[in-house]
């Protein structure tokens, strides 16, 4: 069996590696090729292009790299149509993947989109393209599967691998010991994002929020896990420009450990909010972006919430601060409320635990089963 697979960013690389391993448990000699990250390459996937080529943030960045992305997609399309695999799996990066899967699907190749485009949130006109492009959508979250079922699109809810891997309870004291943080007293984790563009928009306002909190509670210690040397350089430049003497620990990576050590978290919107929820820590979620990206998002959005905990709950569990609302006083007050009102935190922990259990689905295995079902259905169509 030969499988085409196209993944973008580290999250797609993680899903792709898990899928490859689960399929190989059933079909040891299965071959994989496409766009792959380091984890996928380690499992034996042949990388025609590295996944970092698809690590693009926002529509403005996508336009800037449009010519290069179009060339990569055209070469992949020609390769797969000339040498048809048993199935092509696109993982995340839907704007790129749907443009690849549509002509391959039209050529008779079975196709799967793993990780739903946020069509339930904005740009719903893409539903027609999804129907033309794929035989199955694999969703990480149940509300996404319900949306596709409502619109009669073949779908399988597979859960999220983080829910399988993160324990139901995380020991705060052990996490603090591992990071060399104070054992006593409140700790707030600050996660300004993993991309340079996110840190550029959020680092200063997050540090100003820490200053605001420090003025009201000097006992708070801050821990800041940073995703890369470039992100750390940018954040520390902002930190040097801050005149407050903050008790702060800056570390490389270890975001999950830092969240586990914290009593509350101030963070950029994104997948990390899911990890914070699974670790059962209260959070304040912020989002700032280029004004053009924000205008487009606001015009096309169909949802009231943008953070994953609130989307999964179907209601406002955690505060969301976007653009001008991401002010130090607003975000800081939410953080202090978490530290001073344990009843709020306990209620959140109970809700987060229920969602965690719902997302525990043995994701890699369920995804592999769904992909192999699509292969079998494709083979049946060819025979008939």
N, C-alpha and C positions, 0 to 999 in steps of 0.2 A: 504494500500500500504506500502511495506517495501523497503527501499532504502539503499544500501550499499554506503558508502562515505569514501574516503581516502584523507586526506589533509595534506600537510607538510608546516611548517613555518607559521609565522603570516599572510602573504599575502594569503596563502591558507585557513587559518582559517577564514579570513574576507570574502573571496569568498564563502566558505562553509556555513557560518552563513547566508549570504544574500540569497543563494540558498534555504536553508532550510526554511527560513521565507517566501520566495516567493511561494514555493511549498505548504506550509501549508495554505496560503491564499486560495489556490484552493482546497486542500485536507487536511482539519484540522486534521484528524486522521493518517496522514502519519507518519511512523516510520523510524528512521535513526540510523545507527550504522556503526562503522568502526574505522578509525584513526581520532581523532578530537582534535582541540585546544580549549582553554577556551571559545571563543565566540560561537563555535558550541555546546559545552557542555551546555552553558547557554540556548541555543534554544531547548534543550532536546535531543540532539544527544547522543547516548550511545557510549562511548569511550572504544573500546576494547584495544587500545593502545593510548598514548598521541602523539600529532603531533610533539613534540620536538624530538622524535626518528628519524624523517626524516629530521631534520635541519642539513644538512651536506653541507659543502662548498668544491667544487672541486673534481676531480677524485681521488686525493691522499687520501683525507679524506674518500671518499666512499670506497676505497680499505681497509682502516684501520678498517672500521665498517662492512665489507662485511658479515661476518658470522652472526652477530646479525641481520642485515637487511634481510638476506636470511631466517633466522628462523621466523621472524615476518611475512614475506610475505607468507611463506609456511603455517603458522597457519591461516592466513586470507583466503588464497586460499581454504584450506580444509573446513573452516567454511562456506564460501559462497557457495561452491559447494554442501556441505551437506545440507544446508538450503538456497536454491536459493532465492535471493531477486528479486524484479521486475526489478531492474536496479542497476548497480554499477557505481558510478561516481568517477573517479580519478581526483583529483585537483592538478595540478602542479606536482612536483617531478616525471617526466616522466620515468626515469630509473627504479624507484621502481614500479610505477603504471602500466607501460606497461607489466612488468614481471608478475604482478598480474592479469591484465585484460585479457591477452592472453589466459591462461587456462580456465578462467571463461567464456570468450566468446566462446571458443571451446566447453564448456559444455552446451551452449545454453542460457547463461544469457546475456541479453542486456547490453552493456557497453558504457560509454561516457568518453572521456578524456577532462577535462575542463582546459584550458590553454595549448596552443600548445607547444610541445617540439620544441626546436629551430632547427628543422630539416632543415628549410630554410637557416640557417646560417652555420651549420656544421653537419657532420655525416648523410648525406642524405640517406645512406643505411638503416636508421631506418624507412623509409617510408613503406617498406614491412612489418615490424613488426607492425606498426600502423594499416595498412590495416587488418592484421590478428587479431588485438587486440580489435578494437573498431567499434561501429556502427556510431559514430558521434564524431567529434572534435569540441569543442567550443573555438573560438579564441577571444582574447581581442583586437586584432589589425587587421585592414583591409588588410594590406599587407600579413598577415599570411593566411587569408581566400582565397585571390587570389592565393597564392601558392598551397594550397590544391585543389582548384577548377581546377587549371592547371593540377594537377596529379590525378584528378577524385576521390578524397577522400571526403566522406560526411562531410560537414563542416557548421557551423553557426557562423557568426561574431556577438558577443554579446556586443561589446564595453567594456569599462573599468569602474568599479565602482567609481574610483577616479574622473573621468570626471563628473559623476552624482553628486558627493558630494562636489567637490571643486567649489566655485563660479567663474564666469568668470573674476571677478576683486577682488583683495585682497588689503586691505588698509594697506599700509606700516606703516603709523604713528600709527595706532591702534596696530599693531603687536609690534612695538617698545615700546609703552607704556606698553603693557601687559608683556613684558619681562624686563622692566626696562632698556632699552638701550637708548643711546643718541638720542634725537629727531632730532638734526641737524648733518650734516656731513655724510660721506660715511660709510656704514656697509657692511662687507663681511662675509657671513656665511661659515663655514668650516664643512663639513660632511665627516669624514674619513671612514664611513661604520658602519654597525650594528653588524658585526661579529668580533670576536677577531682576526681572521686571516687577515681580511681586514685592521684593525687598525694597526696591526703589520707591514704591508707593507707600509702603507700610512701616518701614523701620523707624523713621522719625516719629510718627504718631504713636507707635508702640512704646518707644522710649519716653516720649512725653507722658504717656499714660503711666508708665512705671514711676516717673518723677512725681506725678499727681498723687499716686497711691503712697509713695514713700513719704511725702509731706504729711500724710494723715496716719500712716502706720509704718514707722521706721523699722519695725521688727521683721518686715517682709523681706525674704531673700528671693532673688530672681535667677532663673536658669534659662539659658538661650542655646538650644541645639541648632547648629547651622549645617546646611546640606552639602556645601562644597567650599573649597578655598576661596573662590570668587565671591560667593555669598558672604562668607565670613569677613573678607576684606571690606566689602561694602558696608556691612553692619558695624564693624569696628570703627570705620571712618565716621559713621553717624554717632557712635558712642563717644568718640573723642571730642566731638563737637557739643556734646551734652555737658552742661556745667554742673549737674548734680552728681554727688558722690554716691552712686547707687551700689548697694551690696549685690553684685551680679556675677554669675559664673557663666562664661561662654565656652561651649564645647563643640567638638566636631562630630556631627552625626548624632547617633543615640537619641533620636527624637522620642522614640517610644519609651525609653528608660526615663527621659526627662519628664514626660507626661505622667508616668507612673509615680515619680517623686513629688509631683506637685499637688497642692490643694485646689488650685484653679489654673485655668489656661487662657491666655490671650493669643489668638491664632488667626492666620489667614484662612479664608475659605478654601476647601479642597478635600482631597482624600484623607488628609491628616485629621479632619474633624470626625471622620468615621472611627479612626484609631482612638481618638480621645474618648469617644462615646463607648467603645468596646472596653477601654481601660476604666471606664466609669468615673471620669473626672469632669466636673462642671467647666463650662467654657464660655467665652465671649468670642464670637466669630465676626471678623471684619473683612471687607472687600473694597479695594480701590483699584481703579484701572484707568487707562487712557479715556479721555472724554468721549472719543468716537466709539470705542468699544461699549462704553456705558450707554450711550444714546441708542445704539443698535440693540443692545440687550434689553433695555427698557421698552423699546418699541415692539419687540417680538416676544416678550415674556408672557407666559400664560400661568405662572405660579406666584404665590404670595411669599414663599420662602426660598432661600438659596442654599442653606446649609443642610448637609445630609441628615443630621439628627432630626431637624424639623421636618424635612421631607419624609423621612421614614415614619415619624410619629403622626404626620398629618396635622400637626399643630405646632404652635410656637413653644418649644421646650427651652431653647437657649437663645440669648439675645443675638440679633444680627445687626451689624452696623456697617452701612455701605456709604461710600463717598463722603459727603460732608458729615454724616451721622457718626463716622468713625472718629469722634473727638475724644481727647484725653479724659475730660470730665465724665462723659457718658460711659465710655468703656471702663474707666476706673471705678465708678460707682457700682457697676455690675460686679466687678471683681471683689470689691470690698463686701458687697452683700453676700457673696458666696462664703467669704471668710467669717462673717458675723452672724449668718443665719443658717445653722446646720439643717434645719427642717427643709429648706429649699434643696440642699444638696442630697439629702436622703430621698426625697421624692424623685429627683433626677436619676439617682442610682437605681431605683426600682424600675423606672421606665426604660433606662438604658439596658438593664439586664434582660427584660422581656424582649427587646428588639434584638439583642445579641443572640438569644436562643432561636429566634425566628430566622436569623441569617445563617445559622450553623446548619449547612446542608451537605457537607463533604463536597465542596465545590469542584475540585479537580475531577473527581470521579463522575459527578453528574454532568459536567461539561463534556467529558470524554464520551459518555454514553450518548449524549445528544448529537455530537459530531458524527459518531459512528452510525447512528440512526439515519442521519442525512445521507451518509455514504451508501447505506443499504437501500434507501429509497431511490437514490440516483441510479444505482445498479439495476433495480427493479424496473425503472422507467426505460432504461436502455434495452433490457430484455424484451419488454412489451412493445 
